[in-house]
Structure formats: structure tokens, C-alpha cells
């Protein structure tokens, strides 16, 4: 099947009309995106949007051969006029199948939000799945998991758990070409958009692009080991979670533990838990070496600074006398074990740590000791990671790629 993306944005388009935000301000020219609309083999139109005929002409395609027009979601605002010669637009009831005269077979996939997804099987047997904006499959039945789709077009950045569900069921696999559509102004266009898509194992294409379903496209692999650095409230944990939110069965290693009687700390921990996908499993532990050694799903460690706090507690490294009498060696042995485990691990790991040393010098010897040891630990772990990011004011800067 040949697929032309007449638009790849949200129903409001990008830039949004009248929106003063920074993303909309730079979404001009080739970075502008019309509402998502797909033309399949010149015969099937998925989502009718204003200007579809003109968009098709710009992409070098006429809509004169369209035999079926299907809608995926309720269209707010003024009704879209049907261009002359096109069949009446409609939606297929959930679970129903439709045979198009062009030889395509379409099945309506139920969503967990208002809208309908469509599975399209071409005359050549290739399969694609198109999901509406903000939609995820309500279930992954046996038909979907029969074999991975050749292509999935979905709201990857707005509903990453939709992609996680498809991967968990086998409906999306390593060879599935995942294209992000319904792109909004929440993510700045350009490099940041491409980076976010790549982290989810997806890609973004410009309006008017024509792609072949089943054709191989190299997408940057998710690095096996990633270190995310940042200061307090920099957004480092959010950035780390984004890198895995499109994948199922993530293990979240929380090194924070619990602090009895500390309501403010409990509130912090609660916010982190609420932000994580429900499919993730949380393990509260600082015993990271065995977790890195064993196989399993992706591992998110948050954070190494708290792991070091625990390690210094166990080594008695806060006390000056104990530090000089063997505490330094015990701590270095423990950090060396962790770094070696990071080097040897075969599972995907995203670790979070605080970047320290750029501010006020701690007033105590133990505070300076912690700062120095965390700097050494960060440097050692970064040396073993394929990818290192520094998050400043919510903006991710690539230090190593």
C-alpha cells in the first residue's frame, strides 16, 4: 500500500489559530501541519479535513479516485464541506468490517475515548493501523495480535500508552513502522520533535509525505543505557519517564524509600507515582546491582543521588573519622560495583541523577564529600552510557549520543 499523509497535525492544525505559544510561533512554512488526513492508494481517504483536495494536489495526488471516505473522530466546529465527486463521509461501527471496491479491507477498532480506529489491509496483504487523536485501543483482541502491523499511525506523543498496549499484545513489533500523527503544539517542532519520537521508537514525517506500508525505515534504536542529569525541579524525572512511556512492563526502581512522619516527602513520592503509567511496576530498593544483572523489561532508576545517600549511610561515610578509617574504601567499592553492573547490563536502563557542584559550596565536610562523590559517580556512570542528557529548565540538552 502507498500512503500519502495530507496532514499530520491535530484537528486544530499547527500553528493553532490565534495561539501565541512559542511552538506555534515557529510552526511556519515546512514546519506547519494541517489536520491529520490519510490517502491510501488514492482510493481510501481516512479523515476528511478542510483543504484536503488542495493538500492532495500539492502532494501530487488527485482525490478523483477516492472510493471511500471514513472518519475517525467527532469533528467539532463548522461542518467540513464534501468536495464534489467524493463519496459521503461516515464512520464504521466498532468491530465491523468493510470491503472497499479498490480491494482494501477495513475493520473498525474500538477506542477507549470517543473515536474509531481503522485497521486497513491492502490488496497486497500489508496491514496498517490508524488511531484517532487522543485514542488508544480499548482492547487488543486476537485479530490485532495475529501478527505485528506493518505500520501504525497514532498519537504517539499525546497517548504513548496506546503504543505500549500494542507492543505488549504483539500488535506492534520491532519491524513495525510507527509514524506519529495528530501532532500538537505541546512539543516544539524540529529537533525536539524528532528526539521525542525517536525515544518512543517512532518517526515524524512532513505533510504531503508519501510512504510505502511495509517498507523498512531505520529508526534510531533506544539506547541500552541512558543517564539523565539535572538540578532540582529541572524536569529530569519527567524526561526519563518520557523515554520509556511508549514501552510496556517497565520496572521503576525508586531509591527514595519512605520517611516516616515526613508528609512533604510522602506528597513528592505520591506525585511521582501518579505520573507513571499503570502498567509499570515499582520496586523501592537501593539494591540495584542484582536488578542490572538479571534480564527483564526496561529499568528506570530514580535516582542515583539517593542511591549514593544510602551507600554513604551503609559505609558510615558521613562521619569524618569513619571516612578516614575505611569509609572511603567501602564507598568506592560499592560505587565500583554499581558502575560495573551498568557496564555489563543487557537490559534497557534509564537512570536519573542530580547534577551538583555548580552552586554554593556546602558548609560542612560531609556535604562537600557527598557533592564530590556524586560528581564522581555521575562521571563514571556517564562513561558507561550510550546516551547522556542534561535537563535545564525543562529543556533536554544532549551531552552524549
C-alpha positions as CSV (number, residue, x, y, z in Angstrom):
1,X,0.0,0.0,0.0
2,X,1.1,3.5,-0.7
3,X,0.1,6.1,1.9
4,X,0.1,9.9,1.5
5,X,-0.2,12.0,4.6
6,X,-2.2,15.0,3.6
7,X,-1.8,16.4,7.1
8,X,-0.2,15.2,10.3
9,X,-1.4,17.7,12.9
10,X,-4.2,17.8,15.4
11,X,-7.8,18.8,14.2
12,X,-6.9,22.4,15.1
13,X,-3.8,22.2,12.9
14,X,-0.4,23.7,13.7
15,X,0.1,26.5,14.3
16,X,-3.3,26.7,16.1
17,X,-5.3,29.7,15.0
18,X,-4.6,32.7,17.3
19,X,-2.3,30.8,19.6
20,X,0.7,32.9,20.8
21,X,2.8,30.0,22.2
22,X,6.4,29.5,21.2
23,X,5.8,26.2,19.3
24,X,3.0,27.8,17.2
25,X,5.2,30.8,16.5
26,X,7.9,28.7,14.8
27,X,5.5,26.3,13.1
28,X,5.5,28.0,9.8
29,X,6.5,27.0,6.3
30,X,7.6,23.4,6.1
31,X,7.0,23.0,9.9
32,X,3.3,23.9,9.7
33,X,0.9,20.9,9.9
34,X,-2.7,20.6,8.7
35,X,-5.2,18.3,10.5
36,X,-4.2,14.6,10.0
37,X,-5.7,13.0,6.9
38,X,-4.5,9.9,5.1
39,X,-4.9,8.9,1.4
40,X,-4.5,5.2,0.9
41,X,-3.6,4.1,-2.7
42,X,-5.5,7.0,-4.0
43,X,-8.7,5.1,-3.2
44,X,-9.4,5.4,0.5
45,X,-9.5,8.6,2.5
46,X,-9.2,8.4,6.3
47,X,-10.5,11.7,7.8
48,X,-11.8,14.4,5.7
49,X,-10.3,17.8,6.6
50,X,-10.6,21.3,5.2
51,X,-8.3,21.7,2.2
52,X,-7.9,18.0,1.6
53,X,-8.2,18.4,-2.2
54,X,-5.6,21.2,-2.2
55,X,-3.3,19.2,0.1
56,X,-3.6,16.2,-2.3
57,X,-2.8,18.4,-5.3
58,X,0.3,19.7,-3.5
59,X,1.4,16.2,-2.8
60,X,0.9,15.3,-6.5
61,X,-2.3,13.2,-5.9
62,X,-5.9,13.7,-7.1
63,X,-8.8,12.7,-4.9
64,X,-10.8,11.8,-8.0
65,X,-10.2,8.1,-7.5
66,X,-11.3,8.0,-3.8
67,X,-14.0,5.3,-3.4
68,X,-14.5,5.5,0.4
69,X,-14.2,8.4,3.0
70,X,-14.1,7.3,6.6
71,X,-14.0,9.5,9.7
72,X,-12.2,8.5,13.0
73,X,-13.4,11.1,15.5
74,X,-16.2,13.7,16.1
75,X,-15.5,16.9,14.2
76,X,-16.1,20.0,16.3
77,X,-16.7,23.4,14.8
78,X,-18.3,24.1,11.4
79,X,-19.0,21.1,9.2
80,X,-16.4,20.2,6.6
81,X,-17.9,20.5,3.1
82,X,-17.6,17.4,1.0
83,X,-15.6,18.2,-2.2
84,X,-17.6,17.4,-5.4
85,X,-17.2,13.8,-6.6
86,X,-16.2,12.3,-3.2
87,X,-18.5,9.7,-1.6
88,X,-20.3,10.6,1.6
89,X,-18.1,10.5,4.7
90,X,-19.0,8.2,7.5
91,X,-17.8,6.0,10.4
92,X,-17.8,2.3,10.6
93,X,-19.4,0.8,13.8
94,X,-16.8,-0.8,16.2
95,X,-15.8,-4.3,15.2
96,X,-17.5,-4.1,11.8
97,X,-15.6,-4.8,8.6
98,X,-15.9,-3.0,5.3
99,X,-14.8,-4.1,1.8
100,X,-13.8,-1.3,-0.5
101,X,-14.2,-1.7,-4.2
102,X,-10.5,-0.9,-4.6
103,X,-9.6,-4.3,-2.9
104,X,-8.9,-2.9,0.6
105,X,-10.5,-4.4,3.7
106,X,-11.2,-2.1,6.6
107,X,-12.1,-3.1,10.2
108,X,-13.2,-0.6,12.8
109,X,-11.2,-0.9,16.1
110,X,-12.9,0.2,19.3
111,X,-11.2,3.0,21.2
112,X,-11.0,4.0,24.9
113,X,-12.0,7.5,24.0
114,X,-14.5,9.0,21.5
115,X,-13.5,7.9,18.1
116,X,-12.8,4.9,15.9
117,X,-9.5,3.4,14.8
118,X,-9.2,1.6,11.5
119,X,-7.2,-1.4,10.5
120,X,-6.6,-1.4,6.8
121,X,-5.5,-4.5,4.8
122,X,-4.3,-3.7,1.3
123,X,-4.7,-5.9,-1.8
124,X,-1.1,-7.0,-1.3
125,X,-1.8,-8.2,2.3
126,X,0.1,-5.3,4.0
127,X,-1.6,-4.1,7.2
128,X,-1.8,-0.7,8.8
129,X,-3.5,0.6,11.9
130,X,-4.6,4.2,12.2
131,X,-5.8,5.6,15.6
132,X,-7.7,8.9,16.2
133,X,-6.3,11.8,18.1
134,X,-6.1,11.0,21.8
135,X,-7.2,7.4,21.2
136,X,-5.9,4.1,22.3
137,X,-7.3,0.6,21.6
138,X,-10.0,-0.4,24.1
139,X,-8.6,-3.9,23.9
140,X,-6.1,-5.9,21.9
141,X,-8.0,-8.9,20.6
142,X,-6.7,-11.9,18.8
143,X,-7.1,-10.3,15.4
144,X,-4.8,-7.4,16.3
145,X,-2.2,-9.7,17.9
146,X,-2.3,-12.2,15.0
147,X,1.0,-10.6,13.7
148,X,2.5,-7.2,14.1
149,X,1.2,-4.4,11.9
150,X,3.5,-3.3,9.1
151,X,2.6,0.3,10.0
152,X,1.0,2.1,12.9
153,X,-0.1,5.8,12.8
154,X,-1.1,7.1,16.2
155,X,-1.0,10.0,18.6
156,X,2.4,8.7,19.9
157,X,3.3,11.8,21.9
158,X,-0.2,12.5,23.3
159,X,-1.1,8.9,24.1
160,X,2.1,7.0,24.4
161,X,0.4,4.2,26.4
162,X,-1.5,3.3,23.2
163,X,1.8,2.3,21.6
164,X,2.7,0.5,24.8
165,X,-0.5,-1.6,24.6
166,X,0.1,-2.5,21.0
167,X,3.6,-3.6,21.8
168,X,2.5,-5.6,24.9
169,X,0.0,-7.5,22.7
170,X,2.4,-8.1,19.9
171,X,0.4,-5.9,17.5
172,X,3.4,-3.7,17.2
173,X,6.8,-5.2,16.9
174,X,10.4,-4.3,16.2
175,X,9.7,-4.2,12.4
176,X,6.6,-2.0,12.7
177,X,7.0,1.4,11.2
178,X,5.5,3.8,13.7
179,X,4.6,7.2,12.5
180,X,3.5,10.0,14.9
181,X,0.4,11.9,13.7
182,X,-2.1,14.3,15.4
183,X,1.0,16.4,16.4
184,X,0.2,19.4,18.6
185,X,2.0,22.4,20.0
186,X,2.9,20.6,23.2
187,X,6.2,19.6,21.6
188,X,8.3,22.2,19.7
189,X,8.8,21.2,16.0
190,X,12.2,20.4,14.6
191,X,14.9,18.6,16.6
192,X,12.9,18.3,19.8
193,X,10.0,16.6,18.0
194,X,12.4,14.2,16.2
195,X,14.1,13.4,19.5
196,X,10.8,12.7,21.3
197,X,9.6,10.5,18.5
198,X,12.9,8.6,18.3
199,X,12.7,7.9,22.1
200,X,9.4,6.2,21.5
201,X,10.7,4.2,18.5
202,X,8.7,6.3,16.1
203,X,9.2,8.9,13.5
204,X,7.5,12.1,12.3
205,X,7.1,13.0,8.6
206,X,6.1,16.3,7.0
207,X,2.7,17.0,5.5
208,X,2.5,15.7,1.9
209,X,4.9,12.8,2.5
210,X,4.2,9.5,0.7
211,X,5.3,6.3,2.4
212,X,5.0,2.7,1.5
213,X,3.5,0.3,4.0
214,X,5.9,-2.5,4.8
215,X,9.0,-0.6,3.5
216,X,11.8,-0.7,6.0
217,X,12.8,2.6,7.7
218,X,15.6,2.8,10.1
219,X,14.5,4.5,13.4
220,X,17.2,5.3,16.0
221,X,17.3,2.5,18.5
222,X,16.5,3.3,22.1
223,X,20.0,3.4,23.7
224,X,20.5,0.5,26.1
225,X,21.9,2.8,28.8
226,X,20.8,6.4,29.2
227,X,21.7,8.8,32.0
228,X,19.5,11.9,32.6
229,X,21.1,14.6,34.7
230,X,19.6,17.8,36.1
231,X,19.1,20.0,39.1
232,X,16.1,20.2,41.5
233,X,12.8,20.5,39.7
234,X,14.6,20.7,36.3
235,X,12.2,18.1,34.8
236,X,14.8,15.3,34.7
237,X,12.5,12.7,36.1
238,X,9.8,13.6,33.6
239,X,12.3,13.4,30.8
240,X,13.5,10.0,31.9
241,X,9.9,8.7,32.1
242,X,9.2,10.0,28.6
243,X,11.9,7.8,27.2
244,X,10.1,4.7,28.3
245,X,6.4,5.6,28.4
246,X,5.8,4.0,25.0
247,X,7.0,0.6,26.2
248,X,5.1,-1.9,28.4
249,X,6.2,-3.6,31.7
250,X,8.8,-1.0,32.7
251,X,10.3,-1.6,36.2
252,X,10.7,1.6,38.2
253,X,13.4,1.3,40.8
254,X,12.7,4.0,43.4
255,X,15.7,4.6,45.6
256,X,13.9,7.2,47.7
257,X,12.4,4.8,50.2
258,X,10.0,6.1,52.8
259,X,10.5,8.7,55.5
260,X,8.1,8.1,58.4
261,X,6.3,11.2,59.5
262,X,7.5,13.4,56.6
263,X,4.3,14.5,54.9
264,X,6.0,16.7,52.4
265,X,8.2,13.8,51.2
266,X,5.2,11.5,51.0
267,X,3.5,14.0,48.8
268,X,6.5,14.1,46.5
269,X,6.6,10.4,46.2
270,X,2.8,10.3,45.5
271,X,3.1,12.8,42.6
272,X,5.8,10.6,41.0
273,X,3.6,7.5,41.4
274,X,0.5,9.2,39.9
275,X,2.6,10.3,36.8
276,X,3.7,6.8,36.0
277,X,1.7,4.5,33.6
278,X,-0.4,1.9,35.4
279,X,1.4,-0.9,33.6
280,X,4.8,0.0,35.2
281,X,5.9,-2.0,38.3
282,X,7.5,0.0,41.1
283,X,10.3,-1.5,43.3
284,X,11.5,0.5,46.2
285,X,15.2,-0.5,46.6
286,X,18.8,0.7,46.5
287,X,20.0,-2.9,45.7
288,X,20.5,-2.1,42.0
289,X,23.3,-4.5,41.1
290,X,21.1,-7.6,41.0
291,X,18.4,-5.8,39.0
292,X,21.0,-4.7,36.4
293,X,22.5,-8.2,36.3
294,X,19.2,-10.0,35.6
295,X,17.3,-9.8,32.4
296,X,13.9,-8.3,32.1
297,X,11.9,-5.3,30.8
298,X,13.4,-1.8,30.7
299,X,14.6,-0.4,34.1
300,X,14.2,3.2,35.2
301,X,16.3,4.1,38.2
302,X,15.3,7.3,40.0
303,X,17.7,8.4,41.3
304,X,21.4,7.8,41.8
305,X,21.8,10.7,44.2
306,X,19.5,8.9,46.7
307,X,21.3,5.6,46.0
308,X,24.5,7.4,47.0
309,X,22.9,8.7,50.2
310,X,22.1,5.1,51.1
311,X,25.5,3.9,50.2
312,X,27.2,6.6,52.3
313,X,24.9,5.6,55.2
314,X,26.0,2.0,54.9
315,X,29.7,2.9,54.7
316,X,29.5,5.4,57.6
317,X,30.9,7.9,55.2
318,X,29.2,10.9,56.8
319,X,31.5,10.8,59.8
320,X,35.0,12.2,59.2
321,X,36.7,9.7,61.4
322,X,34.9,6.7,59.9
323,X,35.6,8.1,56.4
324,X,39.4,8.2,57.1
325,X,39.3,4.8,58.8
326,X,37.9,2.8,55.9
327,X,34.7,4.5,54.9
328,X,36.2,5.9,51.8
329,X,37.3,2.5,50.6
330,X,33.9,0.9,51.4
331,X,32.0,3.5,49.5
332,X,34.4,3.4,46.5
333,X,34.0,-0.4,46.4
334,X,30.2,-0.1,46.4
335,X,30.1,2.5,43.6
336,X,32.6,0.5,41.6
337,X,30.2,-2.5,41.8
338,X,27.3,-0.3,40.5
339,X,29.3,1.1,37.6
340,X,30.5,-2.4,36.6
341,X,26.9,-3.6,36.7
342,X,25.8,-0.7,34.4
343,X,28.6,-1.6,32.1
344,X,27.6,-5.3,31.9
345,X,23.8,-5.0,31.9
346,X,21.9,-6.3,28.9
347,X,18.6,-4.7,29.8
348,X,17.5,-1.2,28.7
349,X,18.2,1.2,31.6
350,X,17.4,4.9,32.1
351,X,19.0,6.4,35.2
352,X,18.3,9.7,36.8
353,X,20.8,11.7,38.9
354,X,21.3,15.2,40.3
355,X,23.9,17.4,38.7
356,X,25.8,19.1,41.5
357,X,28.7,21.3,42.0
358,X,27.6,24.4,40.1
359,X,26.1,26.2,43.0
360,X,27.0,27.1,46.6
361,X,29.8,25.1,48.2
362,X,28.4,23.1,51.1
363,X,29.2,24.4,54.5
364,X,30.1,21.0,56.0
365,X,32.8,18.5,55.2
366,X,30.2,15.7,54.9
367,X,28.2,17.9,52.5
368,X,31.3,18.6,50.3
369,X,32.1,14.9,50.5
370,X,28.6,14.0,49.1
371,X,28.9,16.6,46.4
372,X,32.3,15.2,45.3
373,X,31.3,11.6,45.4
374,X,28.1,12.2,43.4
375,X,30.2,14.1,40.8
376,X,32.5,11.1,40.5
377,X,29.6,8.7,40.4
378,X,27.8,10.7,37.6
379,X,31.0,10.8,35.6
380,X,31.6,7.1,35.9
381,X,28.1,6.1,35.0
382,X,28.0,8.5,32.1
383,X,31.2,6.9,30.7
384,X,29.3,3.6,30.5
385,X,26.1,5.0,28.9
386,X,25.5,5.4,25.2
387,X,23.3,8.4,25.8
388,X,23.6,11.3,28.3
389,X,21.2,14.2,28.7
390,X,21.3,17.3,30.9
391,X,17.9,18.8,31.7
392,X,17.9,22.6,32.4
393,X,14.6,24.4,33.0
394,X,12.7,21.5,31.4
395,X,14.9,21.6,28.2
396,X,16.9,18.5,27.4
397,X,20.4,19.1,26.2
398,X,22.2,16.1,24.6
399,X,25.7,15.7,26.1
400,X,26.5,12.3,24.6
401,X,24.7,10.5,21.7
